Amino acid sequence: MKKRTLGKSNLEVSEIGLGCMGISFGYGVVADKKQSVELIRKAVELGVTFFDTAEVYGPYTNEELVGEALEPFRGNIAIATKFGFNIGGQGLDSKPERIRKVAEASLKRLRTDHIDLFYQHRVDPDVPIEDVAGTVKDLISEGKVLHFGLSEAGVATIRRAHAVCQVTALQSEYSLWWREPEEKIIPALEELGIGLVPFSPLGKGFLTGKMDQNTTFDSNDFRSTVPRLSPENIKANLAFVDLLKQVAHRKNATPAQIALAWLLARKPWIVPIPGTTKLHRLTENLSAVSVELTSGELLELNTASTELKVHGDRYSGGSALLINR
């Protein structure tokens, strides 16, 4: 596992991180705690140094799990967490006093004296981004936070925040079947020297090739509300999986590995964070770093995926309102 630096910062992390949300939140079934701790520690053993969580995952339980699992390795790994949701209420809350309360509580749950990367989880339209960036800048000066990040923010917001406090990374959905960031986001990040951390790099599991039109989700699994993962849309979107399978077959790899290798080849400052609760999937995902796609294969994937139509929105109505583009 090699290292990558997020943008022009000094935050150096493994080229693939671990998204920890799904271990205890969002997918219906909560994994066994002992096995989850072992999974996270196995990731460290396999070279992962970048772990992603948030107070809202659970809420709180995911941070507690990550803190316990990583406490023995704290000096050698980086933890990213997030603020911005009004837990116990509704909607968003990025008021300065709320950011400070979240930071203090997250530090305790994560069993650490500093947060390596502190993201605003979603842009709060009621709080000027300059106030948000200024608050995090103060936390950085106090040593409680090392780096500032944004999640799913638009270019104008990124520029305004960056003018107040250096933005180290933007976390946004980005994958072979969601390439919207390429239009405006990625050029702006390159200009400003900001890293990109793609979440859902495997399309919420779809790009692994393990779903078909007969796939169903538990009512507690948030994917049951995702329009593009409805049975009819899964069937139509399988063309993306077929494309990955064609390349995977030639490379003696899996569709998931090709999807991650494609992301890694896009820019040297992109660090995807696939999540899993299964050890064999963890090993499979991390092995993507050994898959080298040729220029011809990259062109094939780029061209073919651009020509394919994505069926269904990536979020349902309510969730879509939280995306600031």
N, C-alpha and C positions, 0 to 999 in steps of 0.2 A: 504494500500500500504506500503510494507516494503522497506527498503533501502538496497542497495548493494554498495560495494566499488570496484572501478575499479582497479584491480591489487593490487600492493603494495603501491599505492598512497594514499593520504588522500581525494580523490575525491569521496564523498559519494552521491549517487543519487537514485532516485526511481527505483525499479526493472524493470519497463517498462518506457521508455521515449517516447517522441513524435517526430517523424520525420516530419518536417514542409514543406519539399520541395514541396510536391504535392498540398499544399494549393494555391500556386501561380506559379507553374512551372512544366512542364513536362507532364501533363495529359490533355492538350488541353484546357479545360475550366478553367478560373481563378475564384475562389470562391469569393463571395461578401465579401468586406473588413470587414464590420461590423460583419457579421456572423463569419468570420474567427477569428477576435479578440475575439469574444465571445467563440468560440471553444477552442482557446488556453487558455483562462482564466478559462473555465470549466475544462480543463485538470488539471490546478493548483488546483482547488477546489476538484478534485477527487484524488489528491495526487501526481500528476506528478511533479517532480522537475528537469527534464532533457529534454532539448529542443535542437533540431538539425537543423541547417540552414547552408547556405554558400553564399558567395558573388555572385557566378555564378547562383544561383537560381533566375531567373528573366531576367537578372541579377539585383541584388541589392534589388529588391522589397520584397523578402522574409525576408531578414535581417531587413528591415524597418518595416515590419509587426510584426515580432517577437519582435523587440525592443519596439514598441508601446504597444503591448499586454502585455508584461511582465514587463514594467517599474514599475508598482505599487508593484511588488512582487520581485524585483531584489535581495534583501538580502536573499531570501529563495529558490532561484532556480539557476540552472547552465545552461549556454548557451554554446553550442559548435558551432563553425563556421569553415570555411575552406579557405585556399589559394591554389594557384597552377595553375589556368587556366589563359591563356592570353586573358582576356576579351577585345573584340574589335579587336582582331587579331585571330590567330589560334594556336591550340596546347596548350602546357604547358609553364609555367614560374614561377619557384621557385627561381629566383635570389634573393640574400639577400635584395637588395633595393626594389624589388617588394614585398617581404614578409612584409617589414616594412610599405610600402604604404597601403597594404591591411589591416594590423592591425589597422592603424590609421583611415582608412575609415570605417572599420567594427565597431570600438568603437563608432563612431558617429552615424551610422545607428542603432546600438543596444542600444543606449542611456545609455551607461555604461562606467565605467572607467577601466574595465578589462574584458578579454575574459577568461572564465573558462577553456575551452578546445579548442586549436587551432590545427586543423588537416592540414597536407599537403594532399590536395584532391586526387592527383595522383602523383606518383613518376616521377620526371623530370629527364630523362636520361642525360640531358646536364648540370646539376648542382649536384656536389657531395653531397650526403646526409649528410655528415659531415658539409658542409657549411649551409645547411638548418637547421640542428639540432642546430648548433652554433648560428644562428640568432635567433631562437626561444628561446634558452637559455638566450640570452641577453635580449629579450623582457620579459622573466620571471623575470630576475634580476631587471628589471625596473618596475615591477609590472603591466605591461600592459597585460600580459598573465599569467595564473596560471599553466596550464598543456599543454603538447605537445602530439599530436596524429598523427598517420599515417592512410592512407586509402588505402586499396587494395595493400599493400606492401608485398613483399616476405620476407622470413626468413632472407636472407643475408642482405637485406636493413634494416630490423628491428634491427638486431644485431648491425650494424654499427651506426645507428642513436642513439640507446640506449646507446652506449658507450660514446657518446658525451653529450647527454641530456636525462634524464629519459623519456621514452615513457610511458605515462599513459594508453593509449588505442589505439587499432587498430580497425578501422571501416572497415568491409568487409561484403560482402553478405554471409549470412549463413541461411539456413533453411532446412526443412526436404527434400526438393528436390534440394538443392545445398549444399552437405556435404563435398566438396573438402577441406575446411579449417581444417578438422579433421586429414588429412594426415600429414601435416607438420606445419601448422600455429599454431593450438591450443597447441600442445606440446611445441612449442617454447615460446608461450605467457605464458604458465604455468611455464616454467623454469625461465623466466625473470621477472615474476610478472607484466604482462601487461594485462589489461582488454580487453574484446572483446565486441564491439558494433555492432551487426548484423543489417545491413539495408536490406530492402526487406525481412523481416522475414516471410511475408505471400506471398512470391513469386510474388510481384507486383500485389497482389490481387487474384492470381490464387488459392491459398490454402484456400481462404474463401469459395470455392464451388459455387461461383456466376457466373462462366464462363463455357461455353460449346463450342462445335465446331461452333456454330452459332454466337458467340460473335465477334463483330467488334469494331475497335478503330478508333477514329477521326484521321485524318492525322496529326494533331498537337499533338497527344498523342504519346509519345516516345515508348509506348508499341507496336505500329503498326510496329516498326522496330525490335522487339525482336523475333528472330527465334523460340524460344520455345513456343511463344504465337501465332503462325500462326494457322489457323483453323485445319489443319491436325495434328499438334503437340499437340495442346490443347486436341484433341480427344484422342491421344495416352497417354498423361500425366494424364488423369483423374483418372488413377489407384491410383495416390497419394492422390487425393481428396477422392476417395472411401475408402482408408485406414483410413484417418482422420475421415470420416463420421461414420465408424464402431465403432471407439473408442468414438467419440463424442456422439453417440446414447446411449451408455452404461453409459456415465458420465453425461447425461443430459446437454451437452455443445454444442458448435458450432465447426465446423472444425477449424475456426480461433483460437479459444481459446485453442484447443488441440495443434495446431501448435506452439503457443506461450508458452504454458505450457511445451511442449517438450524442447524448447530452454532453458527455465528457469531451467529445471532439468539437463541440460548438465554440467554446471559449475556454482558455486556461484558468479563468477566474469563476467558473461555474462549479458548484459543489452540490449535487443532488442529495436528498435525504430520504431514500425509500424506507418504509417502515414494514415491520413484520413481527409476528409472534412465534414464528417457527424457525428453529435453528437451521434446517436445511435450506430454507428460503434466504436466511441471512447469508449463509455461505455462498449460495447461488448469486445473490445480488452483488456481494463484494468481489466475486470472481470476475465481474464485468471489467475491472481495471486491467485484466489481462487480454481483453478482446481488442484488437487493433483493427479498425475499419479502414480500408483503403480509400483513396480519393474517389475511386469509381463507385464504391459501395455507399459512401456518404452522399454522392451525387444522386445515386439511385433512390436512397431513402428520402432525401430532400425533395426531389422532383415528384416522386410517386405520392408522398404524403401530402404535398401541396395540391395535387390534383384530386385527392379524395375529399369527399364531402363528409363533414362531421354531422351526425344526426343527433339532435337534442342539445339543450343547454347544459352547461356544466354545473349549475346550481338551480334550485327551485326559486320561486319568486322572492320570498322573504330573505333568503340568504344572499341572493344576487344584489339586493339593495346595499349590502355592506361592502361591495367592491367599489373602490374609488379609482376610476380611470379618467 
